[in-house]
Amino acid sequence: MNRKLSALLLAGATVAATFVAATPSHAAPGCDANTVCLWQGKNGGGDLLKWSGGYRDLPPGWHDHVYSFRASRDAAFINYNNGTKECRTVRAGDYADNYDRGFGRVIDAIADSC
């Protein structure tokens, strides 16, 4: 009887650990801590670009084509349009799965702040 109880407790602990370790739906695999991950597809699909600080112009194929993102650090998304700069602040924990409906359709660069 003691072995059965031990086996049940071990099984219960394994199940509990699985639930604790489960990734929240807005956290994407492969997106490291202190990083902003950008995808060219919706819902974290397509090519992935990781940013972890400093100013960076997006590669030419990425301009105006960021359709999802996950942020585990603060950042600024930047759009340049006819000599003007438009900026959107992003906070750690922010994410979008369909960013083609938002600023992702105009983003040109990413930086630490606006």
N, C-alpha and C positions, 0 to 999 in steps of 0.2 A: 504494500500500500504506500509506503514511504517513497518508493521509486516512481510510482505513478504521479504522486503529488509533486515531486521534484520535476518530472517531465512536463507536467501541466504548467507549473510556475515558469519554467524555462521558455516554454512555447508562448506564454502570455507576455513575458518580458521581451521576447523577440518581436512579437506583433506590436507592442507598445513602442519599441525602439524604431520600428519601421515607420510608424505614424509620426514620431518626433522628427525623424530625419527626412520626411517627405518635403519636397521643394514646393514653396508657394507657387501658384499658377503664374504669377508675374515675374518669377525669377527664371532666367533662361540658362540652360546648360552651356557651359563654355564662356560665360560672361564672368570674368574674375572680379574679386573685391576691388574697390577703389577704381572702377572702370566704367566707362559708358560704352555700351555696345550698340552699334547701328547695323541694321539689315536693309538690304534692297528689296526684300519681300515682306509681305504682311505676316504677322504672327511669328516673327523671328525666322522667316524663311529667306532663302537666297543667300547671297554673299554677305559675309560678316566683316565689319571693320571695328576694331577695338581702339579706344582712346583712353589714355590715363593721365593726361595733363599737358599744359602748354597750348600754344596756338597751333592749329592745323587746318590748312585748306583741305577740303575733301578732294579726293582724286576726281578727275574730270567726269568719269562715268557715274559718280555718286552725287554730283551737283543736282539738286532738285529731285533726287531719287532715294530718299531715306523713308522707308515705309513702315518701319517699326524700330523701337529702341527700348533699352533697359538702362537705367542709371543707378549705379551704386556709389556715386559721388556727385557733388554739385558741378554744374557745367553751364555753358552758354552756347546756344545754337545761333548761328549768324547767317543772315541773308544779305547779299549785296545786290542792289538794284538801282541802276542808273545813277551811280555816285552816292547813293544813300545806304546807310547801314541799319538793318533792323535786327533786333536781338531778342531771344527768348531765354529766360533763365530756366534751368532744369535743376531740380533738387534730387538728392539721393533718395531712391525709392520711387521716383517717377518712371512711368513706362507708357508706351502706346503700342497697340497691336495693329492699328490701321492709321498710321501717321500720314499716309498719302492724302488724307482729308484735312490735315493740319499743316504745320510748319514744315513737315518733311518734304513737301512738294516744292519748297523754295530754299532749303538749307544749302549753304555753300561752304561753311566752315564751322569749327567747334573750338572753344577756348575755355579757360578757367572762369572768366567772367565777362560781362558785357563791357 
